[in-house]
Amino acid sequence: MKGIKCTIIQDVLPLYIDEVVSQDTKEMVEEHLQHCEKCQKEYEIMKQELYIPVENKASILKKINKKWRKKKVRISIISVLLTAIILLGAFSYVVYYETVIPYSENLVKIEKQNDNQLVSRYFGESYASVNDTFPMLLEIDGEKKNVSFIFYTQTIAKSPSRNLITNGEHIKGQEYISPFSESEKIDAVYYVDFDVEKITAGKDSWDSILERAVLIWEK
């Protein structure tokens, strides 16, 4: 077997080390290694690089499986948290996010009761909150008047009926009554959306709000 080139033997060595060669090839390689010091060194190097003991293979596979399981657990936890955040955000938006209910004379009416208490009557199915102001002195058409502003809000979960009027009559149901503060001083009531924080910050003013407001009651 001295006639076989070392390059051929070295090409076959990886298969020989993995024990996937025929018996004849195995014998050929072993006989060559007995007489060739160069190929013997190459064999030792390849054996160290390619050979992994069975117990080490099992250990490596266990480590890989363990890492994969941890990764799957992390992915599952992150997915659950993201889903919970999305659902919580959607729930909060539906239940807590408020929008202004547009004014309608069939929806909001201002009346004075027998005890001269001024109240707002809301005829919708429901509302989230009512916002009104203490009477404030503003100039209207050159005349000073005590004015109060009011508006109602709704959420998606609790929105008023879109069909509040049938044949000119209110739909039967709950009627909400909201008394005004210091109502005896009020000369006029306006329906308009306002943000006190913007007014305080100088980004809006009561005069500007008055310009876009709807007069719904006047003494």
N, C-alpha and C positions, 0 to 999 in steps of 0.2 A: 504493500500500500504506500510505499515511499514515493510512487509516481504521482499521487494525487496532490494537486496544488493546494497551498495553504489558504489561498483566497476562497477556494471552493469549500474547504472545511469551515472557515470562518463564517461563510454565508449560511452554512447549515447549523452552526452552533446554537443560535437562538431556538430553533426547532428541537434540537437535541436536548437542550436544557429544559424545555417545556414538555419533553417526552412525547412528541407527536410525530416522530419519524419511524420509518419501518425498521425491522430488526436488522436487515442488511446494512442500512445506513448507519444505524447505531453502532454496529460492530466496526464499520469502516472508520467512523469518527474516533472511537475508542482506541483502535489500533494506531491511528495516526497520532493521537495525543501521547501515546507511549513513546514515540520517537521524535516528536517535535516540541521543543521547549517554547518556541515562539507562540504556537497555538495553545499550549498549556496555559501560558500567562493570559492570553486572550480569553480563554475559557473561564479562568478564575474571575477575571474582571466582569465578563458578561454574566456569570453566575451570581455575583454580588448585586448587579444591577437589575437582573430579571427575576431572580428567585425570591419569593416571599414565602416564608413558612406558613403552613396551614393555619396555625394558631394566630399568626399575625394578620392573615387575611380575614379571619373571623373577627378579630379585634377592630380592624379597619372598617369592616362592614357595619359592625355595631356602632362605631363612632359616627359613620355616615348616616345610618338610620336614626340615631339619637339626635343629630343635628337637624335632620329633615323633620323629625317629629316636633322639635322645638320651634322650627321655622313655621310649621303648619299651625302650631298653637298660637304663635305670635300673630300670624295672618288672620286666624279665626278671631282672636281677641280684638284686633284692630278693626276687622269687618263689623263685629258686634258693636263696638264703640261708635264707629262712623254711622251705622244704621240708627243707633240710639240718638245720636246728635241730630241727624236729619229728621227723625220722627219728632224729637222734642222741639226742634225749630219749627216744623210744620204745625205742631200742636199749639205752640206759643203764638204763631202767626194767626191761626184760626181763632183762638180763644181770647188773646190779649191785644192784638194789633187793632187799634181803633181808627175808624174813618168817620168824617163828618157826614151826618145825614142831611141831604139837601132839604131846604125849606119847602114846605107845602102848606097852604092855608088849611087844608083838610087834615094835616098831620099835627100841627102845633097851633094852639089858640091861647091867647092871653086874656084872662078874665079877672074881674075884681069881685071877691066874695062879699057876703053881707057884712062881714066885720072889716071891710075895706082892705083886706089882705089881697095883694096882687099875686096871682098864681099863673103858672104855665101848665096847660093841659096837653098831654101827649097822647095821641090816639093810635099809635102804632102797636104792633104786637109786643115789641120789647125794645130796649136800648141799653147800651153799655154804660153811658154816663151822661150827665147834664152839666154844662158849664155856664155859669152866669156871673155877672159882676155886681158889685155894689153900685148904686147910682153915682155917676160922676158928671160934673158940670162941663158941658161942651157947648160951643157956639154953633147953632144951626140956623141958617138963613138970617144971620145977624141977631139972633135971639139966644140967650143963654138958657139951656135946659139941662135938667138932671136926666141922664140917659143910662140905661142898663142894657148890656149885651148878653145874648144867650145863644147856645147851640147844643145840639144833641149829637152823640156819637154812637156808632154801632161796631160790632165785630162780625166776622164771617159766621161765627157760630150762632150769634144772636142778632140777626139782621131783621129790620122791620118788614112787614108785608109790602110787596110791590103793588098790590091791588087793594089799597086802603078804602077806596070808595066804590060802592056799587049802587048805581042809579041815584047818585047824589047823597047817599046815606052812609054813615060810618059802619064799618063792619063791627059787629058786636064782639066785645072782648074786654080785656083789661084796659083801664084808663089810668094814666099816670099823672099825678098832680105834684108840681114842684113850686113851693112858695118862694117869692123873691125876698131878699134881705132889704130891710128899710124901704119896703114897697110904698109907704106913704109919701116918700120923697120923689118917686119916679114920675117923670113927665112923659117918657117915651121908652119903648122897648124895641131893640133891633136884633134881627137874627143874622149872625155872621160868625165865621170861624176866626178865632184869635189865639195868639200864643203869648202869654204873659212874659215868658222868658225872652222872646225876641224884643218885646217892648222895653223890658228892663235893660237889655243889651243895646238899645238904640237902633235896632234893625227894623223896627216898625213903630207906629204911633197910633193913638186912639183916633186922631183926626183922619189918618189914612184908612183905618178900619171902618170908620163911620161912612166914608165915601163908597165902600163896596158892600155895606150892610143893607138889609131889607127891613124897612119899617113894618112891624107887625102889630104894634099897639101904641096909642097916643092918648093922653089924658084929654 
